[in-house]
Amino acid sequence: MDEVWISGGFTVLAAVLGFGPVAWQIWSQGEQNRADARLARRQAFNEELYKDGVLAARRLANSASSFATAFAVLEVQLKIAVDEHKRTGIVRPPDKRYPEFLELNKRFQEDLVDLVFLIEERLIAEPKLEVFRRAFLARGHDVRVRFDVEMQNLLLPSMQHVLADGTYIPYSVPSSETVARLEKKFFEINDPLYDLTSFANDLILELQNLHLGDVFGERNDHRVPLDPRKTVLRIDRHEEIAKWLEETPWEAENRKVEARVRAGLPQSSIADSGVNGGT
């Protein structure tokens, strides 16, 4: 009888000991499956970020470049018109029209907002891309400020205007002084537009390095501007870029707005909302 119990005990013990590795294997396989699922989701998210990011960055680069080019072309046409009028008395209006600039500005602003929102929505993939978002906002702010009423008041009479029925409004060639003022305005607005075009290309390059570098075993070299004072957006220099951003008019304006908001709130509301914690 004792032998039967002993034999049964060994059988149960063997079953328990045998089940242990099986259970561990089942648990390990489940963990591996979950890890594989997380990896697949991360890869799919990164692929979407790369695809959507490149498209949005390219749209912004194109719209910023088109906006800047329109100013450059108008500048040349105005100089030719003034020179020809002085030499021959002929009035030859530029080909550019004011509504074209309004449309270019609208398209540029829309593309800028789209790219900023895209980066915000995908920051979990690479939080250091936050400095890219801030840089796009900072230089976009400079474009908005420089495409101001003063500039548009100079711009409007410098071009030929056509009514809806096709009637041309009489055109007067602007003075050399007006053209010189416009030239200064064009230079001021084209500076951030050219920067934004470069920033968009910086983002595309960084997305390639982040999401395709391991696939191809290569990394793209970062842009090296001819002017060493120019900023290059790079993830590996995000702290340096953040310091530069703190000195931009956009971030200075944000600090002023935040200070005004804080000053207008009761202290209890500030403490409860966590405003003192920063942004």
C-alpha positions in Angstrom: 0.0 0.0 0.0 2.8 2.3 0.9 4.4 1.6 -2.4 1.2 2.6 -4.2 1.2 6.0 -2.4 4.8 6.5 -3.0 4.4 5.7 -6.7 1.3 8.0 -6.9 3.2 10.8 -5.2 6.1 10.6 -7.6 3.6 10.7 -10.5 2.0 13.9 -9.1 5.4 15.4 -8.4 6.6 14.6 -11.9 3.4 16.1 -13.4 3.8 19.3 -11.4 7.5 19.6 -12.3 6.7 18.8 -15.9 4.0 21.5 -16.0 6.3 24.2 -14.7 8.5 24.5 -17.8 5.4 24.3 -20.0 3.7 27.1 -18.1 6.9 29.2 -18.3 7.1 28.5 -22.0 3.5 29.5 -22.5 4.0 32.7 -20.5 7.2 33.5 -22.3 5.6 33.0 -25.7 2.7 35.3 -24.6 5.2 38.0 -23.6 7.1 37.6 -26.9 3.8 37.9 -28.9 2.9 41.1 -27.0 6.4 42.4 -27.6 6.1 41.6 -31.3 2.7 43.3 -31.4 4.2 46.4 -29.8 7.1 46.5 -32.2 4.8 46.1 -35.2 2.6 49.0 -33.9 5.7 51.1 -33.3 7.1 50.4 -36.8 3.7 51.1 -38.4 3.5 54.4 -36.4 7.0 55.4 -37.5 6.3 54.6 -41.1 3.3 56.8 -41.0 5.3 59.6 -39.4 8.0 59.3 -42.0 5.5 59.3 -44.9 3.2 62.0 -43.6 6.1 64.1 -42.3 8.0 64.1 -45.6 4.9 65.1 -47.5 4.0 67.9 -45.1 7.6 69.2 -44.9 7.8 69.2 -48.7 4.5 71.1 -49.0 5.8 73.8 -46.6 9.2 74.0 -48.4 7.4 74.5 -51.7 5.0 77.1 -50.5 7.7 79.0 -48.6 9.9 78.9 -51.6 7.1 80.0 -54.0 6.3 82.9 -51.7 9.9 84.0 -51.5 10.4 83.6 -55.3 7.4 85.9 -56.0 8.9 88.7 -54.0 12.3 88.2 -55.7 10.6 88.3 -59.2 8.6 91.4 -58.3 11.7 93.1 -57.1 13.4 92.5 -60.5 10.4 93.6 -62.5 10.0 96.8 -60.5 13.6 97.8 -61.0 13.3 97.1 -64.7 10.0 99.2 -64.8 11.6 102.1 -63.0 14.7 102.1 -65.2 12.8 101.8 -68.4 10.5 104.6 -67.4 13.4 106.9 -66.6 15.1 106.1 -70.0 12.1 106.0 -72.3 9.1 107.2 -70.5 7.4 103.9 -71.2 5.1 102.6 -68.4 5.4 98.8 -68.2 3.7 97.3 -65.2 5.1 94.1 -63.6 3.4 90.8 -64.4 2.8 90.1 -60.8 -0.6 90.9 -59.2 -1.5 91.6 -55.6 -4.0 88.8 -55.2 -1.2 86.3 -56.1 0.7 87.4 -52.9 -2.4 87.0 -50.7 -3.0 83.5 -52.1 0.7 82.5 -51.6 0.6 83.8 -48.0 -2.6 81.8 -47.4 -1.2 78.6 -48.8 2.1 79.1 -46.8 0.2 79.7 -43.5 -1.9 76.6 -44.1 1.1 74.4 -44.8 2.9 75.7 -41.8 0.0 74.9 -39.5 -0.4 71.5 -41.0 3.2 70.6 -40.3 3.2 72.0 -36.8 0.1 70.0 -35.9 1.6 66.8 -37.5 4.7 67.1 -35.3 2.6 67.7 -32.2 0.6 64.6 -32.9 3.6 62.3 -33.4 6.0 63.6 -30.6 5.7 60.3 -28.8 7.9 58.8 -31.5 10.7 61.2 -30.9 10.1 63.9 -28.2 13.2 65.9 -29.2 11.4 66.9 -32.4 9.7 69.5 -30.2 12.4 71.9 -31.0 11.5 71.5 -34.7 7.9 72.4 -34.0 9.0 75.5 -32.0 11.5 76.5 -34.8 8.8 76.4 -37.4 6.5 78.5 -35.3 9.2 81.0 -34.5 10.1 81.7 -38.1 6.5 81.5 -39.2 5.8 84.3 -36.8 8.5 86.4 -38.4 6.9 86.0 -41.8 3.5 87.0 -40.4 4.9 90.1 -38.7 6.8 91.2 -41.8 3.9 90.7 -44.2 2.3 93.7 -42.4 0.1 96.6 -43.3 3.1 98.8 -44.1 4.5 96.3 -46.5 1.1 95.7 -48.1 0.5 99.4 -48.5 3.7 99.6 -50.4 3.0 96.5 -52.3 -0.5 97.3 -53.4 0.2 100.3 -55.6 3.4 98.9 -57.1 1.5 96.5 -59.3 -1.2 96.7 -62.0 -4.8 96.1 -60.8 -7.6 94.5 -62.9 -11.3 94.8 -62.0 -13.6 91.8 -62.1 -14.9 92.8 -65.6 -11.3 92.9 -67.0 -10.8 96.6 -66.8 -7.3 97.7 -66.1 -6.9 100.5 -63.5 -4.3 103.1 -64.6 -0.9 102.3 -63.4 1.9 104.7 -62.2 5.5 103.5 -62.0 6.6 103.7 -58.4 9.4 106.0 -57.4 13.0 104.7 -56.9 12.5 105.5 -53.2 9.4 103.3 -53.0 11.2 100.5 -54.8 14.1 100.8 -52.4 11.8 100.5 -49.4 10.1 97.5 -51.0 13.5 95.9 -51.6 14.3 96.2 -47.9 10.9 94.7 -47.0 11.4 91.8 -49.5 14.8 91.0 -47.9 13.3 91.0 -44.4 10.5 88.6 -45.3 12.5 86.3 -47.5 15.0 85.7 -44.7 12.6 83.6 -42.6 11.0 82.1 -45.7 14.4 80.8 -46.8 15.0 79.5 -43.3 11.7 77.6 -43.2 12.5 76.0 -46.6 15.8 74.8 -45.1 14.1 73.7 -41.8 11.7 71.6 -43.8 14.6 69.9 -45.5 16.3 69.4 -42.1 13.2 67.6 -40.9 13.1 65.3 -43.9 16.7 64.4 -43.4 16.2 63.8 -39.7 13.2 61.6 -40.4 15.2 59.6 -42.8 18.0 59.1 -40.2 15.5 58.1 -37.5 13.4 55.7 -39.5 15.6 54.5 -42.3 19.1 54.7 -41.0 19.0 51.3 -39.5 17.5 49.8 -42.6 20.2 51.0 -44.9 23.0 51.2 -42.3 23.7 54.8 -43.3 23.1 58.3 -41.9 22.6 61.5 -43.9 25.1 64.3 -43.2 23.4 67.4 -41.8 23.2 70.6 -43.7 26.1 73.0 -43.5 25.0 76.6 -44.4 27.3 79.0 -46.1 26.4 81.5 -43.4 27.6 80.0 -40.0 25.1 82.2 -38.2 22.2 80.3 -39.7 20.5 77.6 -37.5 20.4 74.0 -38.6 17.7 71.8 -37.0 19.2 68.7 -35.6 18.0 66.3 -32.9 21.5 65.8 -31.5 21.7 69.5 -30.9 18.2 70.0 -29.5 19.4 71.7 -26.3 21.5 74.2 -28.3 18.5 74.9 -30.6 16.2 75.4 -27.6 18.5 78.1 -26.2 18.4 79.8 -29.6 14.6 79.6 -29.7 14.4 81.3 -26.3 15.8 84.5 -27.8 13.4 84.6 -30.8 10.7 87.2 -31.0 8.0 84.5 -31.1 9.0 83.0 -27.7 9.6 86.4 -26.2 6.0 87.3 -27.2 4.7 84.0 -25.7 6.4 84.8 -22.4 4.7 88.2 -22.4 1.3 86.7 -23.1 1.9 84.1 -20.3 2.9 86.8 -17.9 -0.3 88.9 -18.7 -2.4 85.8 -18.2 -0.8 85.0 -14.9 -1.2 88.6 -13.7 -4.9 88.5 -14.5 -5.6 85.2 -12.7 -6.2 84.8 -8.9 -3.3 83.1 -7.2 -5.5 80.2 -6.2 -6.4 79.6 -9.8 -2.8 79.6 -10.9 -1.8 77.1 -8.2 -4.8 74.8 -9.0 -4.1 74.9 -12.8 -0.4 74.3 -12.5 0.4 77.4 -14.6 3.5 78.0 -12.5 4.8 74.7 -13.8 5.6 76.2 -17.2 4.7 75.0 -20.7 
